[in-house]
């Protein structure tokens, strides 16, 4: 069953276009190396909760928006192999070199997930 890397990222609204451009380039690299799907989704209907929520999880500031992202792989072994290639790909390194990231990486939440249910 598919394996998924998931991310929740706080992105300043004024840097959303720069984030989108970076994500488009990165997504193409992930797909080229074998990822099955690459998605970047901007929060549209997420409100602070009583105890927890997407905004609270990343300590969202008033001038920021939550981006929920995920990458789908065939399985965990495929993901590990693809991510090893990604880390060695000079295009990704050159995208990051000398540039200010368009989000606060210290508040990004991420992890790998095994699929439990997959319906189409």
C-alpha positions in Angstrom: 0.0 0.0 0.0 1.2 3.6 -0.7 3.4 5.5 1.7 2.9 9.2 2.3 5.2 12.0 3.5 3.0 14.8 5.1 3.8 18.4 5.9 2.1 21.3 7.7 3.9 24.6 7.0 3.3 28.2 8.1 3.8 30.5 5.1 3.8 34.3 5.2 0.9 35.4 2.9 3.3 37.9 1.1 5.7 34.9 0.3 3.0 32.5 -0.9 3.9 33.1 -4.6 7.6 32.4 -3.9 6.6 29.3 -2.0 4.4 28.2 -4.9 7.3 28.6 -7.3 9.7 26.7 -5.1 7.1 23.9 -4.6 6.5 23.6 -8.4 10.2 23.1 -9.0 10.6 20.7 -6.1 7.5 18.8 -7.1 8.9 18.2 -10.6 12.1 16.8 -9.2 10.2 14.5 -6.8 8.0 13.2 -9.6 11.0 12.8 -11.9 12.7 10.6 -9.2 9.6 8.4 -8.9 7.1 9.9 -6.5 3.5 9.1 -7.6 1.9 12.4 -6.5 3.0 15.8 -5.1 0.5 18.2 -3.6 0.7 21.6 -1.9 -2.6 22.8 -0.5 -3.4 26.3 1.0 -5.7 26.4 4.0 -9.2 27.6 3.0 -11.4 26.4 5.9 -9.2 25.9 9.0 -10.1 27.7 12.2 -8.3 27.7 15.5 -9.7 25.0 17.7 -10.5 24.8 21.4 -7.5 22.5 22.1 -5.7 22.1 18.8 -5.9 22.8 15.1 -3.7 23.3 12.0 -3.1 27.0 12.9 -2.3 26.2 16.5 0.0 23.3 15.5 2.4 25.7 13.7 1.8 28.7 15.9 0.3 30.6 13.0 0.9 34.3 13.0 -1.8 36.8 11.7 0.1 37.4 8.4 0.6 33.7 7.6 -1.4 30.9 6.1 -1.2 27.2 6.7 0.0 25.0 3.8 -0.7 21.2 4.0 1.5 19.2 1.7 2.0 15.6 0.9 4.0 13.3 -1.4 2.8 9.8 -2.3 5.1 6.9 -3.0 4.6 3.3 -4.0 5.8 2.1 -0.5 8.3 3.0 2.2 11.3 1.4 0.4 10.4 3.4 -2.7 10.2 6.6 -0.6 13.5 6.0 1.1 15.2 5.4 -2.3 13.6 8.4 -3.9 14.5 10.7 -1.0 18.1 9.6 -1.1 18.2 10.6 -4.8 16.5 13.9 -3.9 19.1 14.7 -1.3 21.8 14.1 -3.9 20.1 16.0 -6.7 22.1 19.2 -7.3 19.0 21.0 -8.6 17.4 20.9 -5.2 20.6 22.1 -3.5 20.9 25.0 -6.0 17.3 26.0 -5.3 18.0 26.3 -1.6 21.6 27.8 -1.8 21.8 31.4 -0.7 18.1 32.0 -0.7 15.8 32.8 2.2 13.2 30.1 2.5 9.7 31.4 2.0 8.5 29.8 5.3 9.7 29.2 8.8 11.1 25.7 8.7 11.4 25.6 12.5 7.6 25.5 12.8 7.1 23.0 10.0 5.6 19.6 11.0 6.4 16.6 8.9 6.5 12.8 9.0 6.1 9.6 7.0 2.9 7.6 7.1 1.8 4.1 6.1 -1.6 4.1 4.3 -4.3 2.6 6.4 -7.2 3.0 4.1 -7.1 4.0 0.4 -10.3 4.4 -1.6 -10.9 5.9 -5.0 
